Amino acid sequence: MSSSTVASSLSFSFRPPEPPRPAVELLADIRSRGGRVHRMMQPPGVFVLTTDPGVAAWLQDLGARLKCEPQGYPLARDSTLREWDLTLGSIRVDGSLWEAAG
């Protein structure tokens, strides 16, 4: 009986994950890119409105969730300008987004 051994290499990283960035820092970065940060009446809801598709994509990459169609929605009936509405609650941060948005 012939036996062949297949070696597989698994790569493990023993580097700890990066700590989440502070909520205040994330919101400042969003605002500096033109995003408009709003908080809902009740915690912990925080959302962003933006007309910049790059900002919308960046926030989605961080874990934000769209509350509109992927292509955004028109700002006015005859407008070519589009806007994206994203909730930030699923982005991991240090601190409270709701308090930082206040």
Residue frames as a rotation matrix with the C-alpha (Angstrom) as fourth column:
MET 1
0.583 0.812 0.000 0.00
0.812 -0.583 0.000 0.00
0.000 0.000 -1.000 0.00
SER 2
-0.463 -0.761 0.454 1.46
0.776 -0.596 -0.207 3.34
0.428 0.257 0.867 -1.08
SER 3
0.507 0.584 -0.634 0.94
0.816 -0.561 0.136 6.45
-0.276 -0.586 -0.762 0.94
SER 4
-0.278 -0.578 0.767 1.69
0.699 -0.669 -0.251 9.95
0.659 0.467 0.590 -0.17
THR 5
-0.061 0.175 -0.983 1.92
0.878 -0.459 -0.136 12.86
-0.475 -0.871 -0.125 2.16
VAL 6
0.143 0.174 0.974 0.60
0.665 -0.746 0.035 16.21
0.733 0.643 -0.223 1.11
ALA 7
-0.460 -0.358 -0.812 2.07
0.844 -0.459 -0.276 19.08
-0.274 -0.813 0.514 3.01
SER 8
0.368 0.567 0.737 0.10
0.671 -0.711 0.211 22.22
0.644 0.417 -0.642 3.23
SER 9
-0.740 -0.650 -0.176 1.32
0.622 -0.561 -0.546 25.48
0.256 -0.513 0.819 4.55
LEU 10
0.503 0.864 0.012 -0.94
0.765 -0.451 0.461 27.53
0.403 -0.222 -0.888 6.69
SER 11
-0.553 -0.688 0.469 0.15
0.411 -0.716 -0.565 31.02
0.724 -0.120 0.679 7.43
PHE 12
0.455 0.656 -0.601 -0.78
0.860 -0.149 0.489 32.43
0.231 -0.740 -0.632 10.79
SER 13
-0.156 -0.451 0.879 -0.31
0.062 -0.892 -0.447 35.95
0.986 -0.015 0.168 11.97
PHE 14
-0.035 0.076 -0.997 0.39
0.961 0.278 -0.012 36.39
0.276 -0.958 -0.082 15.62
ARG 15
-0.940 -0.215 0.263 0.12
0.173 -0.969 -0.174 40.14
0.293 -0.118 0.949 15.35
PRO 16
-0.472 0.818 -0.329 -2.83
0.608 0.032 -0.793 41.35
-0.638 -0.574 -0.513 17.38
PRO 17
0.110 0.571 0.813 -5.60
0.952 -0.297 0.080 43.07
0.287 0.765 -0.576 15.43
GLU 18
-0.786 -0.363 0.501 -5.38
0.280 -0.931 -0.235 46.83
0.551 -0.045 0.833 15.22
PRO 19
-0.604 0.605 -0.519 -7.46
0.573 -0.124 -0.810 48.55
-0.554 -0.787 -0.271 17.87
PRO 20
0.245 0.755 0.609 -10.57
0.962 -0.265 -0.059 50.31
0.117 0.600 -0.791 16.60
ARG 21
-0.688 -0.482 0.543 -10.11
0.461 -0.867 -0.186 53.98
0.561 0.123 0.819 15.86
PRO 22
-0.766 0.400 -0.503 -11.72
0.348 -0.401 -0.848 56.51
-0.541 -0.824 0.168 18.17
ALA 23
0.103 0.921 0.376 -15.28
0.952 0.018 -0.305 57.49
-0.288 0.390 -0.875 17.24
VAL 24
0.575 0.077 -0.815 -14.37
0.103 -0.994 -0.021 61.20
-0.812 -0.072 -0.579 17.35
GLU 25
-0.456 -0.849 -0.269 -11.53
-0.272 -0.155 0.950 60.61
-0.848 0.506 -0.160 14.88
LEU 26
-0.630 0.290 0.721 -13.74
0.710 0.592 0.383 58.69
-0.316 0.752 -0.578 12.44
LEU 27
0.458 0.888 -0.032 -16.42
0.814 -0.433 -0.386 61.37
-0.357 0.151 -0.922 12.47
ALA 28
0.317 -0.438 -0.841 -13.82
-0.191 -0.898 0.396 64.13
-0.929 0.035 -0.368 11.98
ASP 29
-0.757 -0.615 0.220 -12.45
0.032 0.302 0.953 62.20
-0.652 0.729 -0.209 8.98
ILE 30
-0.223 0.776 0.590 -15.96
0.947 0.316 -0.059 61.82
-0.232 0.545 -0.806 7.53
ARG 31
0.679 0.506 -0.533 -16.65
0.440 -0.861 -0.256 65.54
-0.588 -0.060 -0.807 7.93
SER 32
-0.084 -0.798 -0.597 -13.29
-0.272 -0.558 0.784 66.47
-0.959 0.228 -0.170 6.39
ARG 33
-0.881 -0.191 0.434 -14.30
0.306 0.470 0.828 64.45
-0.362 0.862 -0.356 3.31
GLY 34
-0.826 0.560 -0.064 -17.60
-0.490 -0.657 0.573 66.31
0.279 0.505 0.817 3.01
GLY 35
-0.465 0.683 -0.564 -19.89
0.522 0.726 0.448 63.82
0.715 -0.086 -0.694 4.73
ARG 36
-0.318 0.469 0.824 -22.69
-0.671 -0.725 0.154 65.22
0.670 -0.503 0.546 6.85
VAL 37
-0.802 -0.080 -0.592 -22.94
0.299 0.804 -0.513 63.37
0.517 -0.589 -0.621 10.16
HIS 38
-0.142 0.826 0.545 -26.31
-0.740 -0.454 0.496 63.19
0.657 -0.333 0.676 11.94
ARG 39
-0.996 -0.073 -0.049 -27.46
-0.024 0.764 -0.644 61.36
0.085 -0.641 -0.763 14.98
MET 40
-0.278 0.948 -0.156 -30.92
0.311 0.243 0.919 59.94
0.909 0.206 -0.362 15.46
MET 41
0.279 0.487 0.828 -33.15
-0.584 -0.598 0.549 61.07
0.763 -0.636 0.118 18.32
GLN 42
0.881 0.065 0.469 -32.40
-0.428 0.532 0.730 57.92
-0.202 -0.844 0.497 20.33
PRO 43
-0.179 -0.983 -0.041 -28.94
-0.954 0.163 0.251 56.41
-0.240 0.084 -0.967 20.80
PRO 44
0.033 -0.979 -0.199 -27.04
0.267 -0.183 0.946 54.70
-0.963 -0.084 0.255 19.28
GLY 45
0.491 0.279 0.825 -28.19
0.807 0.211 -0.551 55.66
-0.328 0.937 -0.122 15.76
VAL 46
0.015 -0.529 -0.849 -25.77
-0.213 -0.831 0.514 57.73
-0.977 0.173 -0.124 13.68
PHE 47
0.476 0.155 0.865 -25.96
0.749 0.443 -0.492 58.20
-0.460 0.883 0.095 9.93
VAL 48
-0.476 -0.692 -0.543 -24.11
0.115 -0.661 0.741 60.05
-0.872 0.290 0.394 7.17
LEU 49
0.779 0.583 0.230 -25.39
0.365 -0.123 -0.923 61.80
-0.510 0.803 -0.309 4.08
THR 50
-0.257 -0.899 -0.355 -22.94
-0.013 -0.364 0.931 62.38
-0.966 0.243 0.082 1.25
THR 51
0.815 0.452 -0.361 -23.01
-0.337 -0.137 -0.932 63.32
-0.471 0.881 0.041 -2.40
ASP 52
-0.013 -0.916 -0.401 -19.53
-1.000 0.003 0.027 61.87
-0.024 0.402 -0.916 -2.92
PRO 53
0.815 0.360 -0.453 -19.60
-0.420 0.907 -0.035 58.28
0.398 0.219 0.891 -4.23
GLY 54
-0.082 -0.934 -0.346 -16.01
-0.078 0.353 -0.933 57.82
0.994 -0.049 -0.101 -3.03
VAL 55
-0.633 -0.059 0.772 -16.98
-0.744 -0.232 -0.627 58.65
0.216 -0.971 0.103 0.55
ALA 56
0.452 0.872 0.191 -19.95
-0.890 0.454 0.035 56.28
-0.056 -0.186 0.981 0.30
ALA 57
0.633 -0.282 -0.721 -17.69
-0.151 0.868 -0.472 53.46
0.759 0.408 0.507 -0.95
TRP 58
-0.473 -0.866 0.160 -15.06
-0.276 -0.027 -0.961 54.17
0.837 -0.499 -0.226 1.74
LEU 59
-0.348 0.414 0.841 -17.68
-0.937 -0.113 -0.331 54.03
-0.042 -0.903 0.427 4.50
GLN 60
0.758 0.614 -0.222 -19.10
-0.634 0.773 -0.028 50.78
0.155 0.162 0.975 3.11
ASP 61
0.196 -0.783 -0.590 -15.58
-0.074 0.589 -0.805 49.32
0.978 0.201 0.057 3.12
LEU 62
-0.714 -0.445 0.541 -15.37
-0.515 -0.190 -0.836 50.24
0.475 -0.875 -0.093 6.83
GLY 63
-0.874 0.409 -0.261 -18.67
0.481 0.804 -0.350 48.45
0.067 -0.431 -0.900 7.48
ALA 64
-0.660 0.686 -0.306 -21.34
-0.456 -0.690 -0.563 51.15
-0.597 -0.232 0.768 7.12
ARG 65
-0.533 0.578 0.618 -24.68
0.696 0.715 -0.068 50.03
-0.481 0.394 -0.784 5.72
LEU 66
-0.960 0.224 0.169 -26.57
-0.030 -0.679 0.734 51.72
0.279 0.699 0.658 2.92
LYS 67
-0.475 0.875 -0.097 -30.10
0.276 0.044 -0.960 52.91
-0.836 -0.483 -0.263 3.64
CYS 68
0.339 0.521 -0.783 -30.70
-0.637 -0.486 -0.599 53.64
-0.693 0.701 0.167 -0.05
GLU 69
0.991 0.000 0.131 -30.05
0.102 0.632 -0.768 52.08
-0.083 0.775 0.627 -3.44
PRO 70
0.301 -0.953 0.046 -26.37
0.788 0.276 0.550 51.33
-0.537 -0.129 0.834 -4.23
GLN 71
-0.301 -0.398 0.867 -26.36
0.861 -0.505 0.067 54.13
0.411 0.766 0.494 -6.81
GLY 72
-0.906 0.001 -0.423 -27.78
0.262 -0.784 -0.563 56.61
-0.332 -0.621 0.710 -4.28
TYR 73
0.124 0.969 0.212 -30.88
0.940 -0.046 -0.337 58.69
-0.317 0.241 -0.917 -4.89
PRO 74
-0.301 -0.213 0.929 -31.34
0.658 -0.752 0.041 61.92
0.690 0.624 0.367 -6.86
LEU 75
-0.830 -0.073 -0.552 -31.46
0.495 -0.552 -0.671 65.07
-0.256 -0.830 0.495 -4.74
ALA 76
-0.311 0.777 -0.547 -34.19
-0.510 -0.622 -0.594 66.56
-0.802 0.094 0.590 -6.90
ARG 77
0.535 0.664 0.522 -36.47
0.058 0.588 -0.807 65.23
-0.843 0.462 0.276 -9.57
ASP 78
0.988 -0.130 0.082 -34.46
0.066 -0.117 -0.991 66.70
0.139 0.985 -0.107 -12.46
SER 79
0.546 -0.822 0.165 -31.07
-0.792 -0.442 0.420 66.61
-0.272 -0.360 -0.892 -10.74
THR 80
0.542 -0.490 -0.683 -28.06
-0.180 0.726 -0.664 64.59
0.821 0.483 0.305 -11.82
LEU 81
-0.457 -0.681 0.572 -26.58
-0.703 -0.117 -0.701 65.03
0.545 -0.723 -0.425 -8.32
ARG 82
0.353 0.520 -0.778 -27.03
0.049 0.820 0.570 61.91
0.934 -0.239 0.264 -6.20
GLU 83
-0.072 -0.315 0.946 -26.84
-0.929 -0.324 -0.179 61.35
0.363 -0.892 -0.270 -2.46
TRP 84
-0.193 -0.060 -0.979 -26.06
0.141 0.986 -0.088 58.30
0.971 -0.156 -0.182 -0.30
ASP 85
0.349 0.393 0.851 -27.50
-0.843 -0.265 0.468 57.61
0.409 -0.880 0.239 3.14
LEU 86
-0.061 -0.503 -0.862 -25.41
0.029 0.863 -0.505 55.29
0.998 -0.056 -0.038 5.33
THR 87
0.905 0.280 0.320 -25.74
-0.324 -0.036 0.946 54.09
0.276 -0.959 0.058 8.92
LEU 88
0.046 -0.997 0.055 -22.53
-0.662 -0.072 -0.746 53.82
0.748 -0.002 -0.664 10.91
GLY 89
0.524 0.265 0.810 -23.60
-0.848 0.245 0.469 51.50
-0.075 -0.933 0.353 13.73
SER 90
0.987 -0.119 0.111 -21.84
0.127 0.990 -0.067 48.49
-0.102 0.080 0.992 12.24
ILE 91
0.350 -0.920 0.178 -18.42
-0.056 -0.210 -0.976 50.20
0.935 0.331 -0.125 12.13
ARG 92
0.571 -0.232 -0.787 -16.24
0.791 0.409 0.454 49.15
0.217 -0.882 0.418 15.06
VAL 93
0.140 -0.508 0.850 -14.93
-0.047 -0.861 -0.507 52.20
0.989 0.031 -0.144 16.92
ASP 94
-0.545 -0.326 -0.773 -13.57
0.781 0.139 -0.609 53.07
0.306 -0.935 0.179 20.34
GLY 95
-0.897 0.300 -0.324 -16.21
-0.050 -0.799 -0.600 55.06
-0.438 -0.522 0.732 22.16
SER 96
-0.071 0.976 0.206 -19.73
0.631 0.204 -0.749 56.06
-0.773 0.077 -0.630 21.23
LEU 97
-0.716 -0.098 0.691 -20.50
0.668 -0.381 0.639 57.35
0.201 0.919 0.339 17.76
TRP 98
0.295 0.936 0.191 -23.75
0.779 -0.351 0.519 58.83
0.553 -0.005 -0.833 19.06
GLU 99
0.636 -0.124 -0.762 -21.99
0.582 -0.572 0.579 60.84
-0.508 -0.811 -0.291 21.78
ALA 100
-0.440 -0.896 -0.055 -19.18
0.580 -0.330 0.745 61.88
-0.686 0.296 0.665 19.40
ALA 101
-0.490 0.323 0.809 -21.74
0.779 -0.255 0.573 63.12
0.391 0.911 -0.127 16.87
GLY 102
0.405 0.795 -0.453 -23.40
0.914 -0.344 0.214 65.40
0.015 -0.501 -0.866 19.44
